[in-house]
Amino acid sequence: MSPADAPLTVEWITRQYGFDRTEVEGWVRDLHFNWPLSVKALDETGEVIGLLNMSDYRIEEETDQIRRDAPELLGRLNSLRYTAVFSFIVREDWRGTRLNYDMLASILPELKACYDFVFIPVLHRLKTHQYWQRWGAREFYRDAESVYYLLPMNM
């Protein structure tokens, strides 16, 4: 993916999660998207069926509360190399297929070569907690909005 995919990303995130469009546009603009590592899945007709958006933003940009609650943990994690899953959306008619697995698997070699872990924030209301746990993600912090996982790559 590339910065040219920003409008598509905004559209998908806004539609999927119900966030305010202006807020999402700010996130996409300001939160250090890792466009080359992000994945856009297309079906055989060229229609977009999934987006996996990666970002190099810091943990404290997602949850500033961790600075107060667990500064030592934050310091240890920030001393490691990591990237974040910003959003992972699969078109509804493709859910339950291998698409989500294939999208993530397609970047695993680079994740393993370049990062110690993947940072994965998941809103409490989402259903993806078990999905990430099945991949081996471990909870390291939670606040009122989200559970924060790390998926070990080289640790």
Salt bridges, closest charged atoms under 4 A:
ASP5 OD1 - LYS40 NZ 2.84
GLU11 OE2 - ARG15 NE 3.48
GLU11 OE1 - ARG21 NH2 2.78
ASP30 OD1 - ARG29 NE 3.22
GLU61 OE1 - HIS32 NE2 3.25
ASP64 OD1 - ARG67 NE 2.66
ASP64 OD2 - ARG68 NH1 3.38
ASP93 OD1 - ARG91 NE 2.70
ASP102 OD1 - ARG98 NH2 2.99
ASP116 OD1 - ARG81 NH2 3.08
GLU139 OE2 - ARG142 NE 2.81
